[in-house]
Amino acid sequence: MDYEQTTDTDEFTEWERDDGHATIRLRKRADGQFAVRYDQLHQADAGRAYAYETVESREAAEALVVEWRNDSPA
C-alpha cells in the first residue's frame, strides 16, 4: 500500500498508509539519535502491530522509513 506524508514539523515527520490503518513516524531523540516507529491500528484486518528502532543518523532513519513503507516490519 502507499503512504502519504501527513505531518512534517520540527518535532517529527509522519506518514499514514492509504487505508488509514498504519503510520510511520520519524523523530530526533534528545540524545541525538533518530527514532522510527511503525504502528498498525487495532481495527486493521491483520490486527495490531508495532515496531520501533533507533539509528545514528537522519539518513539511516529515512532509509528505514522507505524500507518499512515497502515492507511493513510487523
Predicted model as a PDB file, atoms N, CA, C, CB and O in Angstrom, pLDDT in the B-factor column:
MODEL        1                                                                  
ATOM      1  N   MET A   1       0.835  -1.178   0.000  1.00 81.00           N  
ATOM      2  CA  MET A   1       0.000   0.000   0.000  1.00 81.00           C  
ATOM      3  C   MET A   1       0.880   1.241   0.000  1.00 81.00           C  
ATOM      4  CB  MET A   1      -0.950  -0.002   1.208  1.00 81.00           C  
ATOM      5  O   MET A   1       2.049   1.205   0.385  1.00 81.00           O  
ATOM      6  N   ASP A   2       0.294   2.312  -0.434  1.00 94.00           N  
ATOM      7  CA  ASP A   2       1.015   3.577  -0.472  1.00 94.00           C  
ATOM      8  C   ASP A   2       0.840   4.340   0.834  1.00 94.00           C  
ATOM      9  CB  ASP A   2       0.539   4.427  -1.650  1.00 94.00           C  
ATOM     10  O   ASP A   2      -0.122   4.132   1.574  1.00 94.00           O  
ATOM     11  N   TYR A   3       1.797   5.230   1.097  1.00 96.00           N  
ATOM     12  CA  TYR A   3       1.760   6.097   2.262  1.00 96.00           C  
ATOM     13  C   TYR A   3       1.784   7.548   1.802  1.00 96.00           C  
ATOM     14  CB  TYR A   3       2.944   5.798   3.216  1.00 96.00           C  
ATOM     15  O   TYR A   3       2.349   7.871   0.758  1.00 96.00           O  
ATOM     16  N   GLU A   4       1.162   8.418   2.596  1.00 97.00           N  
ATOM     17  CA  GLU A   4       1.176   9.854   2.344  1.00 97.00           C  
ATOM     18  C   GLU A   4       1.761  10.554   3.570  1.00 97.00           C  
ATOM     19  CB  GLU A   4      -0.259  10.388   2.023  1.00 97.00           C  
ATOM     20  O   GLU A   4       1.401  10.238   4.704  1.00 97.00           O  
ATOM     21  N   GLN A   5       2.657  11.496   3.335  1.00 97.00           N  
ATOM     22  CA  GLN A   5       3.206  12.276   4.456  1.00 97.00           C  
ATOM     23  C   GLN A   5       2.091  13.168   4.977  1.00 97.00           C  
ATOM     24  CB  GLN A   5       4.466  13.131   4.018  1.00 97.00           C  
ATOM     25  O   GLN A   5       1.527  13.968   4.231  1.00 97.00           O  
ATOM     26  N   THR A   6       1.776  13.028   6.253  1.00 97.00           N  
ATOM     27  CA  THR A   6       0.665  13.778   6.835  1.00 97.00           C  
ATOM     28  C   THR A   6       1.127  14.861   7.797  1.00 97.00           C  
ATOM     29  CB  THR A   6      -0.270  12.839   7.548  1.00 97.00           C  
ATOM     30  O   THR A   6       0.400  15.824   8.039  1.00 97.00           O  
ATOM     31  N   THR A   7       2.316  14.717   8.342  1.00 97.00           N  
ATOM     32  CA  THR A   7       2.837  15.686   9.308  1.00 97.00           C  
ATOM     33  C   THR A   7       4.323  15.889   9.062  1.00 97.00           C  
ATOM     34  CB  THR A   7       2.582  15.215  10.769  1.00 97.00           C  
ATOM     35  O   THR A   7       5.065  14.930   8.850  1.00 97.00           O  
ATOM     36  N   ASP A   8       4.752  17.149   9.091  1.00 97.00           N  
ATOM     37  CA  ASP A   8       6.176  17.461   8.980  1.00 97.00           C  
ATOM     38  C   ASP A   8       6.426  18.703   9.817  1.00 97.00           C  
ATOM     39  CB  ASP A   8       6.618  17.678   7.480  1.00 97.00           C  
ATOM     40  O   ASP A   8       6.227  19.825   9.350  1.00 97.00           O  
ATOM     41  N   THR A   9       6.863  18.501  11.059  1.00 96.00           N  
ATOM     42  CA  THR A   9       7.111  19.598  11.983  1.00 96.00           C  
ATOM     43  C   THR A   9       8.560  19.530  12.456  1.00 96.00           C  
ATOM     44  CB  THR A   9       6.130  19.547  13.188  1.00 96.00           C  
ATOM     45  O   THR A   9       9.307  18.638  12.053  1.00 96.00           O  
ATOM     46  N   ASP A  10       8.951  20.463  13.302  1.00 93.00           N  
ATOM     47  CA  ASP A  10      10.282  20.419  13.894  1.00 93.00           C  
ATOM     48  C   ASP A  10      10.441  19.211  14.814  1.00 93.00           C  
ATOM     49  CB  ASP A  10      10.558  21.705  14.665  1.00 93.00           C  
ATOM     50  O   ASP A  10      11.560  18.761  15.060  1.00 93.00           O  
ATOM     51  N   GLU A  11       9.334  18.691  15.319  1.00 95.00           N  
ATOM     52  CA  GLU A  11       9.375  17.582  16.273  1.00 95.00           C  
ATOM     53  C   GLU A  11       9.399  16.207  15.605  1.00 95.00           C  
ATOM     54  CB  GLU A  11       8.189  17.668  17.194  1.00 95.00           C  
ATOM     55  O   GLU A  11      10.115  15.314  16.057  1.00 95.00           O  
ATOM     56  N   PHE A  12       8.621  16.028  14.532  1.00 97.00           N  
ATOM     57  CA  PHE A  12       8.567  14.720  13.878  1.00 97.00           C  
ATOM     58  C   PHE A  12       7.979  14.828  12.482  1.00 97.00           C  
ATOM     59  CB  PHE A  12       7.749  13.739  14.713  1.00 97.00           C  
ATOM     60  O   PHE A  12       7.357  15.826  12.116  1.00 97.00           O  
ATOM     61  N   THR A  13       8.199  13.765  11.715  1.00 98.00           N  
ATOM     62  CA  THR A  13       7.575  13.595  10.406  1.00 98.00           C  
ATOM     63  C   THR A  13       6.808  12.292  10.451  1.00 98.00           C  
ATOM     64  CB  THR A  13       8.634  13.601   9.239  1.00 98.00           C  
ATOM     65  O   THR A  13       7.306  11.291  10.968  1.00 98.00           O  
ATOM     66  N   GLU A  14       5.587  12.296   9.908  1.00 98.00           N  
ATOM     67  CA  GLU A  14       4.760  11.097   9.960  1.00 98.00           C  
ATOM     68  C   GLU A  14       4.115  10.837   8.608  1.00 98.00           C  
ATOM     69  CB  GLU A  14       3.687  11.227  11.046  1.00 98.00           C  
ATOM     70  O   GLU A  14       3.726  11.758   7.889  1.00 98.00           O  
ATOM     71  N   TRP A  15       4.014   9.538   8.283  1.00 98.00           N  
ATOM     72  CA  TRP A  15       3.352   9.073   7.073  1.00 98.00           C  
ATOM     73  C   TRP A  15       2.199   8.175   7.488  1.00 98.00           C  
ATOM     74  CB  TRP A  15       4.345   8.321   6.128  1.00 98.00           C  
ATOM     75  O   TRP A  15       2.314   7.406   8.442  1.00 98.00           O  
ATOM     76  N   GLU A  16       1.078   8.274   6.764  1.00 97.00           N  
ATOM     77  CA  GLU A  16      -0.074   7.421   7.030  1.00 97.00           C  
ATOM     78  C   GLU A  16      -0.350   6.568   5.802  1.00 97.00           C  
ATOM     79  CB  GLU A  16      -1.323   8.265   7.410  1.00 97.00           C  
ATOM     80  O   GLU A  16      -0.331   7.048   4.669  1.00 97.00           O  
ATOM     81  N   ARG A  17      -0.605   5.294   6.056  1.00 95.00           N  
ATOM     82  CA  ARG A  17      -0.931   4.378   4.962  1.00 95.00           C  
ATOM     83  C   ARG A  17      -2.274   4.762   4.369  1.00 95.00           C  
ATOM     84  CB  ARG A  17      -0.951   2.908   5.451  1.00 95.00           C  
ATOM     85  O   ARG A  17      -3.140   5.275   5.077  1.00 95.00           O  
ATOM     86  N   ASP A  18      -2.458   4.521   3.078  1.00 95.00           N  
ATOM     87  CA  ASP A  18      -3.672   4.920   2.364  1.00 95.00           C  
ATOM     88  C   ASP A  18      -4.955   4.435   3.021  1.00 95.00           C  
ATOM     89  CB  ASP A  18      -3.619   4.410   0.963  1.00 95.00           C  
ATOM     90  O   ASP A  18      -5.965   5.139   2.985  1.00 95.00           O  
ATOM     91  N   ASP A  19      -4.940   3.247   3.619  1.00 90.00           N  
ATOM     92  CA  ASP A  19      -6.155   2.728   4.248  1.00 90.00           C  
ATOM     93  C   ASP A  19      -6.393   3.326   5.639  1.00 90.00           C  
ATOM     94  CB  ASP A  19      -6.077   1.213   4.349  1.00 90.00           C  
ATOM     95  O   ASP A  19      -7.419   3.056   6.263  1.00 90.00           O  
ATOM     96  N   GLY A  20      -5.441   4.143   6.125  1.00 91.00           N  
ATOM     97  CA  GLY A  20      -5.591   4.784   7.423  1.00 91.00           C  
ATOM     98  C   GLY A  20      -5.304   3.892   8.611  1.00 91.00           C  
ATOM     99  O   GLY A  20      -5.503   4.314   9.750  1.00 91.00           O  
ATOM    100  N   HIS A  21      -4.839   2.663   8.382  1.00 89.00           N  
ATOM    101  CA  HIS A  21      -4.643   1.709   9.470  1.00 89.00           C  
ATOM    102  C   HIS A  21      -3.217   1.610   9.974  1.00 89.00           C  
ATOM    103  CB  HIS A  21      -5.084   0.375   9.034  1.00 89.00           C  
ATOM    104  O   HIS A  21      -2.951   0.846  10.902  1.00 89.00           O  
ATOM    105  N   ALA A  22      -2.285   2.365   9.389  1.00 93.00           N  
ATOM    106  CA  ALA A  22      -0.895   2.284   9.844  1.00 93.00           C  
ATOM    107  C   ALA A  22      -0.212   3.637   9.655  1.00 93.00           C  
ATOM    108  CB  ALA A  22      -0.125   1.172   9.078  1.00 93.00           C  
ATOM    109  O   ALA A  22      -0.510   4.378   8.718  1.00 93.00           O  
ATOM    110  N   THR A  23       0.716   3.940  10.573  1.00 96.00           N  
ATOM    111  CA  THR A  23       1.529   5.150  10.463  1.00 96.00           C  
ATOM    112  C   THR A  23       2.990   4.794  10.714  1.00 96.00           C  
ATOM    113  CB  THR A  23       1.048   6.243  11.464  1.00 96.00           C  
ATOM    114  O   THR A  23       3.311   3.823  11.398  1.00 96.00           O  
ATOM    115  N   ILE A  24       3.858   5.613  10.137  1.00 97.00           N  
ATOM    116  CA  ILE A  24       5.289   5.532  10.401  1.00 97.00           C  
ATOM    117  C   ILE A  24       5.726   6.919  10.833  1.00 97.00           C  
ATOM    118  CB  ILE A  24       6.098   5.029   9.140  1.00 97.00           C  
ATOM    119  O   ILE A  24       5.418   7.905  10.164  1.00 97.00           O  
ATOM    120  N   ARG A  25       6.439   7.002  11.941  1.00 98.00           N  
ATOM    121  CA  ARG A  25       6.883   8.299  12.477  1.00 98.00           C  
ATOM    122  C   ARG A  25       8.396   8.309  12.643  1.00 98.00           C  
ATOM    123  CB  ARG A  25       6.196   8.602  13.834  1.00 98.00           C  
ATOM    124  O   ARG A  25       8.988   7.345  13.128  1.00 98.00           O  
ATOM    125  N   LEU A  26       9.008   9.406  12.236  1.00 98.00           N  
ATOM    126  CA  LEU A  26      10.448   9.619  12.385  1.00 98.00           C  
ATOM    127  C   LEU A  26      10.642  10.856  13.248  1.00 98.00           C  
ATOM    128  CB  LEU A  26      11.163   9.779  10.989  1.00 98.00           C  
ATOM    129  O   LEU A  26      10.036  11.898  12.995  1.00 98.00           O  
ATOM    130  N   ARG A  27      11.495  10.739  14.276  1.00 98.00           N  
ATOM    131  CA  ARG A  27      11.768  11.895  15.138  1.00 98.00           C  
ATOM    132  C   ARG A  27      13.199  11.842  15.646  1.00 98.00           C  
ATOM    133  CB  ARG A  27      10.780  11.941  16.324  1.00 98.00           C  
ATOM    134  O   ARG A  27      13.802  10.773  15.741  1.00 98.00           O  
ATOM    135  N   LYS A  28      13.727  13.005  15.969  1.00 97.00           N  
ATOM    136  CA  LYS A  28      15.055  13.083  16.569  1.00 97.00           C  
ATOM    137  C   LYS A  28      14.896  13.015  18.081  1.00 97.00           C  
ATOM    138  CB  LYS A  28      15.804  14.389  16.138  1.00 97.00           C  
ATOM    139  O   LYS A  28      14.080  13.727  18.666  1.00 97.00           O  
ATOM    140  N   ARG A  29      15.685  12.152  18.699  1.00 97.00           N  
ATOM    141  CA  ARG A  29      15.634  11.994  20.151  1.00 97.00           C  
ATOM    142  C   ARG A  29      16.532  13.018  20.830  1.00 97.00           C  
ATOM    143  CB  ARG A  29      16.049  10.571  20.557  1.00 97.00           C  
ATOM    144  O   ARG A  29      17.366  13.647  20.179  1.00 97.00           O  
ATOM    145  N   ALA A  30      16.364  13.182  22.112  1.00 96.00           N  
ATOM    146  CA  ALA A  30      17.167  14.132  22.891  1.00 96.00           C  
ATOM    147  C   ALA A  30      18.651  13.767  22.887  1.00 96.00           C  
ATOM    148  CB  ALA A  30      16.656  14.192  24.330  1.00 96.00           C  
ATOM    149  O   ALA A  30      19.503  14.644  23.030  1.00 96.00           O  
ATOM    150  N   ASP A  31      18.968  12.480  22.724  1.00 97.00           N  
ATOM    151  CA  ASP A  31      20.370  12.052  22.722  1.00 97.00           C  
ATOM    152  C   ASP A  31      21.034  12.181  21.349  1.00 97.00           C  
ATOM    153  CB  ASP A  31      20.465  10.619  23.193  1.00 97.00           C  
ATOM    154  O   ASP A  31      22.187  11.786  21.178  1.00 97.00           O  
ATOM    155  N   GLY A  32      20.302  12.737  20.365  1.00 97.00           N  
ATOM    156  CA  GLY A  32      20.852  12.958  19.034  1.00 97.00           C  
ATOM    157  C   GLY A  32      20.598  11.829  18.054  1.00 97.00           C  
ATOM    158  O   GLY A  32      20.806  11.998  16.853  1.00 97.00           O  
ATOM    159  N   GLN A  33      20.151  10.672  18.545  1.00 98.00           N  
ATOM    160  CA  GLN A  33      19.798   9.578  17.649  1.00 98.00           C  
ATOM    161  C   GLN A  33      18.414   9.832  17.052  1.00 98.00           C  
ATOM    162  CB  GLN A  33      19.831   8.218  18.397  1.00 98.00           C  
ATOM    163  O   GLN A  33      17.704  10.750  17.463  1.00 98.00           O  
ATOM    164  N   PHE A  34      18.054   9.013  16.090  1.00 98.00           N  
ATOM    165  CA  PHE A  34      16.751   9.149  15.441  1.00 98.00           C  
ATOM    166  C   PHE A  34      15.926   7.903  15.700  1.00 98.00           C  
ATOM    167  CB  PHE A  34      16.908   9.393  13.921  1.00 98.00           C  
ATOM    168  O   PHE A  34      16.434   6.783  15.636  1.00 98.00           O  
ATOM    169  N   ALA A  35      14.661   8.102  15.990  1.00 98.00           N  
ATOM    170  CA  ALA A  35      13.740   7.004  16.264  1.00 98.00           C  
ATOM    171  C   ALA A  35      12.747   6.897  15.114  1.00 98.00           C  
ATOM    172  CB  ALA A  35      13.001   7.213  17.619  1.00 98.00           C  
ATOM    173  O   ALA A  35      12.248   7.900  14.605  1.00 98.00           O  
ATOM    174  N   VAL A  36      12.475   5.667  14.720  1.00 98.00           N  
ATOM    175  CA  VAL A  36      11.459   5.387  13.708  1.00 98.00           C  
ATOM    176  C   VAL A  36      10.527   4.351  14.315  1.00 98.00           C  
ATOM    177  CB  VAL A  36      12.095   4.878  12.343  1.00 98.00           C  
ATOM    178  O   VAL A  36      10.971   3.333  14.847  1.00 98.00           O  
ATOM    179  N   ARG A  37       9.227   4.623  14.230  1.00 97.00           N  
ATOM    180  CA  ARG A  37       8.272   3.654  14.759  1.00 97.00           C  
ATOM    181  C   ARG A  37       7.166   3.401  13.747  1.00 97.00           C  
ATOM    182  CB  ARG A  37       7.677   4.145  16.091  1.00 97.00           C  
ATOM    183  O   ARG A  37       6.725   4.298  13.029  1.00 97.00           O  
ATOM    184  N   TYR A  38       6.741   2.160  13.716  1.00 96.00           N  
ATOM    185  CA  TYR A  38       5.642   1.703  12.868  1.00 96.00           C  
ATOM    186  C   TYR A  38       4.513   1.310  13.793  1.00 96.00           C  
ATOM    187  CB  TYR A  38       6.069   0.505  11.934  1.00 96.00           C  
ATOM    188  O   TYR A  38       4.724   0.564  14.749  1.00 96.00           O  
ATOM    189  N   ASP A  39       3.309   1.804  13.520  1.00 94.00           N  
ATOM    190  CA  ASP A  39       2.162   1.477  14.366  1.00 94.00           C  
ATOM    191  C   ASP A  39       0.982   1.142  13.478  1.00 94.00           C  
ATOM    192  CB  ASP A  39       1.813   2.648  15.327  1.00 94.00           C  
ATOM    193  O   ASP A  39       0.511   1.981  12.711  1.00 94.00           O  
ATOM    194  N   GLN A  40       0.505  -0.094  13.585  1.00 89.00           N  
ATOM    195  CA  GLN A  40      -0.690  -0.529  12.855  1.00 89.00           C  
ATOM    196  C   GLN A  40      -1.837  -0.579  13.847  1.00 89.00           C  
ATOM    197  CB  GLN A  40      -0.476  -1.928  12.160  1.00 89.00           C  
ATOM    198  O   GLN A  40      -1.720  -1.192  14.908  1.00 89.00           O  
ATOM    199  N   LEU A  41      -2.922   0.053  13.512  1.00 80.00           N  
ATOM    200  CA  LEU A  41      -4.036   0.214  14.438  1.00 80.00           C  
ATOM    201  C   LEU A  41      -4.811  -1.078  14.680  1.00 80.00           C  
ATOM    202  CB  LEU A  41      -4.969   1.265  13.922  1.00 80.00           C  
ATOM    203  O   LEU A  41      -4.763  -2.007  13.875  1.00 80.00           O  
ATOM    204  N   HIS A  42      -5.521  -1.119  15.795  1.00 70.00           N  
ATOM    205  CA  HIS A  42      -6.290  -2.297  16.206  1.00 70.00           C  
ATOM    206  C   HIS A  42      -7.305  -2.752  15.169  1.00 70.00           C  
ATOM    207  CB  HIS A  42      -6.999  -2.013  17.494  1.00 70.00           C  
ATOM    208  O   HIS A  42      -7.464  -3.952  14.945  1.00 70.00           O  
ATOM    209  N   GLN A  43      -7.988  -1.820  14.540  1.00 67.00           N  
ATOM    210  CA  GLN A  43      -9.068  -2.213  13.640  1.00 67.00           C  
ATOM    211  C   GLN A  43      -8.574  -2.722  12.283  1.00 67.00           C  
ATOM    212  CB  GLN A  43      -9.993  -1.048  13.430  1.00 67.00           C  
ATOM    213  O   GLN A  43      -9.386  -3.097  11.436  1.00 67.00           O  
ATOM    214  N   ALA A  44      -7.277  -2.739  12.068  1.00 56.00           N  
ATOM    215  CA  ALA A  44      -6.727  -3.242  10.816  1.00 56.00           C  
ATOM    216  C   ALA A  44      -7.036  -4.730  10.667  1.00 56.00           C  
ATOM    217  CB  ALA A  44      -5.205  -2.997  10.752  1.00 56.00           C  
ATOM    218  O   ALA A  44      -7.105  -5.457  11.658  1.00 56.00           O  
ATOM    219  N   ASP A  45      -7.220  -5.174   9.440  1.00 67.00           N  
ATOM    220  CA  ASP A  45      -7.551  -6.581   9.174  1.00 67.00           C  
ATOM    221  C   ASP A  45      -6.527  -7.539   9.771  1.00 67.00           C  
ATOM    222  CB  ASP A  45      -7.654  -6.818   7.675  1.00 67.00           C  
ATOM    223  O   ASP A  45      -6.887  -8.613  10.254  1.00 67.00           O  
ATOM    224  N   ALA A  46      -5.253  -7.156   9.739  1.00 64.00           N  
ATOM    225  CA  ALA A  46      -4.199  -8.039  10.247  1.00 64.00           C  
ATOM    226  C   ALA A  46      -3.967  -7.893  11.748  1.00 64.00           C  
ATOM    227  CB  ALA A  46      -2.911  -7.765   9.515  1.00 64.00           C  
ATOM    228  O   ALA A  46      -3.069  -8.533  12.294  1.00 64.00           O  
ATOM    229  N   GLY A  47      -4.755  -7.070  12.417  1.00 65.00           N  
ATOM    230  CA  GLY A  47      -4.584  -6.867  13.848  1.00 65.00           C  
ATOM    231  C   GLY A  47      -3.528  -5.823  14.157  1.00 65.00           C  
ATOM    232  O   GLY A  47      -3.020  -5.166  13.248  1.00 65.00           O  
ATOM    233  N   ARG A  48      -3.194  -5.663  15.418  1.00 73.00           N  
ATOM    234  CA  ARG A  48      -2.250  -4.643  15.856  1.00 73.00           C  
ATOM    235  C   ARG A  48      -0.814  -5.092  15.637  1.00 73.00           C  
ATOM    236  CB  ARG A  48      -2.475  -4.308  17.322  1.00 73.00           C  
ATOM    237  O   ARG A  48      -0.474  -6.259  15.829  1.00 73.00           O  
ATOM    238  N   ALA A  49       0.029  -4.131  15.229  1.00 84.00           N  
ATOM    239  CA  ALA A  49       1.453  -4.402  15.056  1.00 84.00           C  
ATOM    240  C   ALA A  49       2.222  -3.145  15.438  1.00 84.00           C  
ATOM    241  CB  ALA A  49       1.781  -4.843  13.587  1.00 84.00           C  
ATOM    242  O   ALA A  49       1.740  -2.032  15.223  1.00 84.00           O  
ATOM    243  N   TYR A  50       3.411  -3.315  16.000  1.00 90.00           N  
ATOM    244  CA  TYR A  50       4.218  -2.184  16.431  1.00 90.00           C  
ATOM    245  C   TYR A  50       5.690  -2.541  16.282  1.00 90.00           C  
ATOM    246  CB  TYR A  50       3.888  -1.787  17.894  1.00 90.00           C  
ATOM    247  O   TYR A  50       6.108  -3.648  16.623  1.00 90.00           O  
ATOM    248  N   ALA A  51       6.475  -1.591  15.767  1.00 94.00           N  
ATOM    249  CA  ALA A  51       7.923  -1.772  15.675  1.00 94.00           C  
ATOM    250  C   ALA A  51       8.576  -0.437  15.988  1.00 94.00           C  
ATOM    251  CB  ALA A  51       8.354  -2.299  14.258  1.00 94.00           C  
ATOM    252  O   ALA A  51       8.021   0.617  15.676  1.00 94.00           O  
ATOM    253  N   TYR A  52       9.759  -0.478  16.606  1.00 96.00           N  
ATOM    254  CA  TYR A  52      10.477   0.734  16.994  1.00 96.00           C  
ATOM    255  C   TYR A  52      11.970   0.462  16.882  1.00 96.00           C  
ATOM    256  CB  TYR A  52      10.095   1.184  18.443  1.00 96.00           C  
ATOM    257  O   TYR A  52      12.469  -0.538  17.397  1.00 96.00           O  
ATOM    258  N   GLU A  53      12.679   1.361  16.204  1.00 97.00           N  
ATOM    259  CA  GLU A  53      14.131   1.232  16.103  1.00 97.00           C  
ATOM    260  C   GLU A  53      14.768   2.609  16.238  1.00 97.00           C  
ATOM    261  CB  GLU A  53      14.540   0.566  14.761  1.00 97.00           C  
ATOM    262  O   GLU A  53      14.178   3.621  15.860  1.00 97.00           O  
ATOM    263  N   THR A  54      15.974   2.629  16.778  1.00 98.00           N  
ATOM    264  CA  THR A  54      16.764   3.855  16.803  1.00 98.00           C  
ATOM    265  C   THR A  54      17.992   3.660  15.935  1.00 98.00           C  
ATOM    266  CB  THR A  54      17.167   4.239  18.251  1.00 98.00           C  
ATOM    267  O   THR A  54      18.563   2.572  15.866  1.00 98.00           O  
ATOM    268  N   VAL A  55      18.387   4.746  15.270  1.00 98.00           N  
ATOM    269  CA  VAL A  55      19.557   4.727  14.391  1.00 98.00           C  
ATOM    270  C   VAL A  55      20.363   5.995  14.629  1.00 98.00           C  
ATOM    271  CB  VAL A  55      19.139   4.605  12.890  1.00 98.00           C  
ATOM    272  O   VAL A  55      19.879   6.940  15.251  1.00 98.00           O  
ATOM    273  N   GLU A  56      21.590   6.010  14.131  1.00 98.00           N  
ATOM    274  CA  GLU A  56      22.531   7.094  14.415  1.00 98.00           C  
ATOM    275  C   GLU A  56      22.310   8.367  13.603  1.00 98.00           C  
ATOM    276  CB  GLU A  56      23.908   6.613  14.178  1.00 98.00           C  
ATOM    277  O   GLU A  56      22.654   9.452  14.071  1.00 98.00           O  
ATOM    278  N   SER A  57      21.742   8.264  12.389  1.00 98.00           N  
ATOM    279  CA  SER A  57      21.659   9.439  11.527  1.00 98.00           C  
ATOM    280  C   SER A  57      20.277   9.587  10.904  1.00 98.00           C  
ATOM    281  CB  SER A  57      22.711   9.362  10.434  1.00 98.00           C  
ATOM    282  O   SER A  57      19.502   8.634  10.834  1.00 98.00           O  
ATOM    283  N   ARG A  58      19.993  10.791  10.458  1.00 96.00           N  
ATOM    284  CA  ARG A  58      18.726  11.041   9.769  1.00 96.00           C  
ATOM    285  C   ARG A  58      18.663  10.225   8.479  1.00 96.00           C  
ATOM    286  CB  ARG A  58      18.557  12.550   9.464  1.00 96.00           C  
ATOM    287  O   ARG A  58      17.609   9.696   8.127  1.00 96.00           O  
ATOM    288  N   GLU A  59      19.784  10.125   7.781  1.00 97.00           N  
ATOM    289  CA  GLU A  59      19.812   9.358   6.536  1.00 97.00           C  
ATOM    290  C   GLU A  59      19.433   7.897   6.785  1.00 97.00           C  
ATOM    291  CB  GLU A  59      21.203   9.441   5.887  1.00 97.00           C  
ATOM    292  O   GLU A  59      18.669   7.309   6.019  1.00 97.00           O  
ATOM    293  N   ALA A  60      19.967   7.320   7.853  1.00 98.00           N  
ATOM    294  CA  ALA A  60      19.632   5.934   8.195  1.00 98.00           C  
ATOM    295  C   ALA A  60      18.160   5.818   8.579  1.00 98.00           C  
ATOM    296  CB  ALA A  60      20.525   5.430   9.349  1.00 98.00           C  
ATOM    297  O   ALA A  60      17.511   4.826   8.248  1.00 98.00           O  
ATOM    298  N   ALA A  61      17.634   6.814   9.269  1.00 98.00           N  
ATOM    299  CA  ALA A  61      16.222   6.810   9.650  1.00 98.00           C  
ATOM    300  C   ALA A  61      15.331   6.899   8.417  1.00 98.00           C  
ATOM    301  CB  ALA A  61      15.919   7.974  10.609  1.00 98.00           C  
ATOM    302  O   ALA A  61      14.326   6.193   8.320  1.00 98.00           O  
ATOM    303  N   GLU A  62      15.696   7.760   7.481  1.00 97.00           N  
ATOM    304  CA  GLU A  62      14.909   7.891   6.257  1.00 97.00           C  
ATOM    305  C   GLU A  62      14.952   6.608   5.429  1.00 97.00           C  
ATOM    306  CB  GLU A  62      15.417   9.070   5.424  1.00 97.00           C  
ATOM    307  O   GLU A  62      13.953   6.236   4.814  1.00 97.00           O  
ATOM    308  N   ALA A  63      16.089   5.936   5.409  1.00 98.00           N  
ATOM    309  CA  ALA A  63      16.197   4.655   4.705  1.00 98.00           C  
ATOM    310  C   ALA A  63      15.299   3.607   5.360  1.00 98.00           C  
ATOM    311  CB  ALA A  63      17.662   4.166   4.688  1.00 98.00           C  
ATOM    312  O   ALA A  63      14.685   2.796   4.666  1.00 98.00           O  
ATOM    313  N   LEU A  64      15.221   3.621   6.683  1.00 97.00           N  
ATOM    314  CA  LEU A  64      14.348   2.695   7.411  1.00 97.00           C  
ATOM    315  C   LEU A  64      12.881   2.978   7.094  1.00 97.00           C  
ATOM    316  CB  LEU A  64      14.594   2.800   8.932  1.00 97.00           C  
ATOM    317  O   LEU A  64      12.089   2.051   6.926  1.00 97.00           O  
ATOM    318  N   VAL A  65      12.525   4.249   7.013  1.00 97.00           N  
ATOM    319  CA  VAL A  65      11.148   4.618   6.651  1.00 97.00           C  
ATOM    320  C   VAL A  65      10.810   4.044   5.272  1.00 97.00           C  
ATOM    321  CB  VAL A  65      10.968   6.173   6.657  1.00 97.00           C  
ATOM    322  O   VAL A  65       9.747   3.449   5.096  1.00 97.00           O  
ATOM    323  N   VAL A  66      11.693   4.216   4.307  1.00 97.00           N  
ATOM    324  CA  VAL A  66      11.451   3.688   2.958  1.00 97.00           C  
ATOM    325  C   VAL A  66      11.292   2.171   3.003  1.00 97.00           C  
ATOM    326  CB  VAL A  66      12.605   4.077   2.002  1.00 97.00           C  
ATOM    327  O   VAL A  66      10.391   1.614   2.378  1.00 97.00           O  
ATOM    328  N   GLU A  67      12.169   1.516   3.741  1.00 96.00           N  
ATOM    329  CA  GLU A  67      12.082   0.054   3.872  1.00 96.00           C  
ATOM    330  C   GLU A  67      10.748  -0.375   4.453  1.00 96.00           C  
ATOM    331  CB  GLU A  67      13.217  -0.473   4.748  1.00 96.00           C  
ATOM    332  O   GLU A  67      10.110  -1.290   3.932  1.00 96.00           O  
ATOM    333  N   TRP A  68      10.313   0.282   5.540  1.00 96.00           N  
ATOM    334  CA  TRP A  68       9.062  -0.086   6.195  1.00 96.00           C  
ATOM    335  C   TRP A  68       7.849   0.283   5.358  1.00 96.00           C  
ATOM    336  CB  TRP A  68       8.967   0.579   7.548  1.00 96.00           C  
ATOM    337  O   TRP A  68       6.827  -0.399   5.431  1.00 96.00           O  
ATOM    338  N   ARG A  69       7.936   1.339   4.568  1.00 96.00           N  
ATOM    339  CA  ARG A  69       6.831   1.677   3.673  1.00 96.00           C  
ATOM    340  C   ARG A  69       6.654   0.593   2.614  1.00 96.00           C  
ATOM    341  CB  ARG A  69       7.074   3.045   3.005  1.00 96.00           C  
ATOM    342  O   ARG A  69       5.531   0.305   2.202  1.00 96.00           O  
ATOM    343  N   ASN A  70       7.754  -0.006   2.173  1.00 95.00           N  
ATOM    344  CA  ASN A  70       7.696  -1.044   1.144  1.00 95.00           C  
ATOM    345  C   ASN A  70       7.375  -2.418   1.711  1.00 95.00           C  
ATOM    346  CB  ASN A  70       9.002  -1.102   0.400  1.00 95.00           C  
ATOM    347  O   ASN A  70       6.790  -3.250   1.018  1.00 95.00           O  
ATOM    348  N   ASP A  71       7.751  -2.667   2.965  1.00 92.00           N  
ATOM    349  CA  ASP A  71       7.535  -3.974   3.591  1.00 92.00           C  
ATOM    350  C   ASP A  71       7.392  -3.767   5.089  1.00 92.00           C  
ATOM    351  CB  ASP A  71       8.706  -4.964   3.271  1.00 92.00           C  
ATOM    352  O   ASP A  71       8.386  -3.599   5.795  1.00 92.00           O  
ATOM    353  N   SER A  72       6.157  -3.778   5.573  1.00 88.00           N  
ATOM    354  CA  SER A  72       5.923  -3.488   6.977  1.00 88.00           C  
ATOM    355  C   SER A  72       6.725  -4.417   7.883  1.00 88.00           C  
ATOM    356  CB  SER A  72       4.442  -3.601   7.293  1.00 88.00           C  
ATOM    357  O   SER A  72       6.849  -5.609   7.600  1.00 88.00           O  
ATOM    358  N   PRO A  73       7.275  -3.871   8.981  1.00 88.00           N  
ATOM    359  CA  PRO A  73       8.158  -4.650   9.856  1.00 88.00           C  
ATOM    360  C   PRO A  73       7.433  -5.599  10.801  1.00 88.00           C  
ATOM    361  CB  PRO A  73       8.995  -3.724  10.659  1.00 88.00           C  
ATOM    362  O   PRO A  73       8.059  -6.451  11.431  1.00 88.00           O  
ATOM    363  N   ALA A  74       6.146  -5.457  10.896  1.00 74.00           N  
ATOM    364  CA  ALA A  74       5.423  -6.276  11.875  1.00 74.00           C  
ATOM    365  C   ALA A  74       4.194  -6.908  11.258  1.00 74.00           C  
ATOM    366  CB  ALA A  74       5.022  -5.437  13.085  1.00 74.00           C  
ATOM    367  O   ALA A  74       3.464  -7.631  11.937  1.00 74.00           O  
TER     368      ALA A  74                                                      
ENDMDL                                                                          
END                                                                             
